Amino acid sequence: MSTETLEFQAEARQLLQLMVHSIYSNKDIFLRELISNASDALDKRRLAGLKDDRLRTDDPHIAVEADKDARTLTVRDNGIGMTRDDVVGLVGTIARSGTAETLRRMKESRAKGESTESAELIGQFGVGFYSVFMVADKVTLLTRKAGEETGVRWESDGGGTYTIETVEDAPEGTAVTVHLRPADEEDALHDYVDEWKIREIVKQYSDFIAFPIRMGDDTLNSMKALWARPRSEVADEEYREFYRHISHDWTDPLETIRMRAEGTFEYEALLFLPARAPHDLFQRDARHGIQLYVKRVFIMDDSRELLPSHLRFVKGVVDAADLSLNISREILQKDRHIQLIRRRLAKKVLSTVKDLMTNDTDKYRTFWREFGPAVKEGLLDASEDHKAILDIASFATTAGDEPTTLAEYLARMKDGQDKIYFMTGESRAQVENSPHLEAFRAKEYEVLLLTDPVDEIWVEAVRAFDGREFQSVARGTVDLPAEEELSEEKSGAYAPLLTWLGETLDDVRDVRLTTRLTSSPACLVSDADGVSPALEKMYKAMGQELPPVKRILELNPGHPLVSGLREAHEQRAADPELTETAELLYGTALLAEGGDLADPARFAKLLADRLARTI
């Protein structure tokens, strides 16, 4: 097949331009990325060889070759290799959601001179191959997939196009040849054909790679598994580099967790809590972060069975001593040893976060800000983690700007208070401005402000904490002591109005007086076991229509509008303007809680007409 010239995907072209113009001062990372990709290819070939003997290789390794005369650096592996479609799909495009946002942030960072942020994004979005264009005038990739007859040569100078052609005599595996730009120390562009520089980079970034990295007859890396080495022999920087290798994240981990279990079932684990949430944290096809090894042999990545879904952001490795090398995902799901590891890892992660609450508040707050919404998903499962999750959870509250834990909330509860009050909503501002909070704020009762989508659901599954029930301030009736209790006489005086409003307003199930309000005329509440408006919206967004839910309209008898409406109804019950007033009263209550009017145009007309008569 003759050589074809193809265009990069638009977003890939933008990213290449950023790389060509050196978005990051530490250009050494290009070699780390190439070696990491080679290691992944060797892992994939070893796994493929377990199923097909023809794909096995006796000497899996990575070779680094420097040619000072030609000024080229080649990273070569005998891994799984790629087909033509693989090359076009993996190198010619960036097929990852969130790329546009990545590029926007990269450009902003570069414009501000914030080079570190740009580098963080290289790893986070898995586009490390493109980092070679920070040091290269041209890049040539030669590859042949194991078991295939022909190979492929890909080449680009980092512009808008690349060439691709079929090659008959390509060896199995992949070789990336970087045609290096001249060294420029002022621009932190080192001479990457210098042997000492190559050794330095490999030692710093890739010493733990499980396959030998060779330059000539020398092996440059120790190949020692960090999780198997004593803690005293591993420097913190080694842990950080290992985390970057397995996570493709350029930031340092927030916390490192080591575990070792001995006895009837032995395993070692090295886990990391990231410092920030990945862009795909809430996407269904997001990859989980745990890699499974058996006796130092890589078995699989994305091992969802090793941690529950609500801890899917944890990165790391688990090395089990007593599993088969041929274990499959189906077997993992049923293996009792894996279930035991899963429970212990989850317990250890949550206890580590609890330790951070006590010993490093800043780290804890960073963790909860980034991963709290995901962790709270564990409250929806029938798991044993409920208590541990509630112990580490923190929430916005009416008591101040800082989040509070449930233990802190209980310590501040008023004498006689026997419930944990909360309100859900789409944002803190919306919830804080809700009329439902008026009486609680006036009487200085603290209310949790729950604004994550998962909050709408877990409060239904978890009824209490430490013996105190959760109580929504927007459901059922409230039991706060009132300044002025609703006397039977007052209730009786309003009975005709309440009955008339219930008959007039089709969207309400009942109308009643309340002590919940202090300054607003009315609010809408759900039954104690009813569906909240926010939850109803969530179901609709997922395409699940619920039966129409009618709510209760509560009136504040101390508000002039409500008392005036009662008097007007006594005097002229048949006046059609009263019906319009009832619609306006209901509409304002709905808007005050952030709800949507069924007929906004009619509400606007009624309001405009009423305002016009007051001028």
Secondary structure, DSSP 8 states (H G I E B T S, - for coil): ---EEEE--HHHHHHHHHHHT---S-TTHHHHHHHHHHHHHHHHHHHHHHH-GGG--SS--EEEEEETTTTEEEEEE-SS---HHHHHHHHS----TTHHHHHHHHHHHHHHT-HHHHHHHHHHTT-GGGGGGGTEEEEEEEEE-TT-S-EEEEEE-SSSEEEEEEESS--SEEEEEEEE---BGGGTB--TT-HHHHHHHHHHHSTT-SS-EEETTEE------GGGS-GGGS-HHHHHHHHHHHH---S--SEEEEEEE-SSS-EEEEEEE-SS--TTTT-TT----EEEEETTEEEESS-GGGS-GGGTT-EEEEEESSS-TT--HHHHHH-HHHHHHHHHHHHHHHHHHHHHHHH-HHHHHHHHHHHHHHHGGGGGSSSTTHHHHHHH-EEEETTEEEEEEHHHHHHH--TT--EEEEEE-S-HHHHHT-GGGHHHHHTT---EEE-STTHHHHHHH--EETTEEEEETTBS------SS---HHHHHHHHHHHHHHHHH-TTEEEEEE-SS-SS-SEEEEB-TTS--HHHHHHHHHTT-------EEEEE-TTSHHHHHHHHHHHH-TT-HHHHHHHHHHHHHHHHHTT---S-HHHHHHHHHHHHHTT-
